[in-house]
């Protein structure tokens, strides 16, 4: 799903397939709290999908942030 700009519309299936943390990945965020945990998780998954870090918060859709926060 790599693109020049992060896609804005994600289906529920795509969110689960791309943004859900797998058991091995969950260990990476266990020691982080609050906004640090969510921020790290978003950057980690964004990098997996796009092979780069976001240029700013505008590149991560609100629907994705809500999904990861849950």
N, C-alpha and C positions, 0 to 999 in steps of 0.2 A: 504494500500500500504506500510505498515511498513516492513522494511528490515534491515539487518545488515549494509548495505551501501546504501546510497541514489541511486536510479535508475538514470541512465544517460539519457535514451531516454524517453521523454514524448511526447505524442500526444497532439494536440491542445485541444481535448476534455478533456484529463486528466489534462492539465494545468488549464483550466477553472474550472474543478470540484474540484481540490485540492489546487490551488494557488491563486484563485481569492478571494479578500476580500469581505465578505458579508457586508450589510449595518451596522449591529451592530458592526462588527469588524473594520470598517473604522473609527469609533470614536477613536479607540486606536492609530491611526497614524496621526490624523488630526493636532496635535500640534507639530509634528516632521518635520524637514526640511532636504532636501538634502540626503546625504549619511546615516544620522541617520535614516531617514524614511525608506529607502530601506533596510538597515541592520536590523532594528527592524522587518520589515515586513517579511523578509526572515527567521529570527530566529523564529518568531511567527508561521509561517506556517510550517516550518521544524519540530518544536516541536509538532504541531498538528498531523503531518503525522507519524513521527518517535518515538514520546514519549521520545525524548532526544534532546539535542542541538548538532549541528555538531561539529566534532573534529577539523575542519578547513574549510577554504573557498573551498578547493578542493572537499568537499562533496556536494556542491550545484552546479548543472550543469549550464553552461552559458545560456542555453536556458531558464531555470527557472528564472535566474537573469534578463534577458531581459524582460520576461513576466511580472514579478512583477514591474520592473521599469516603464513599460508602464502604 
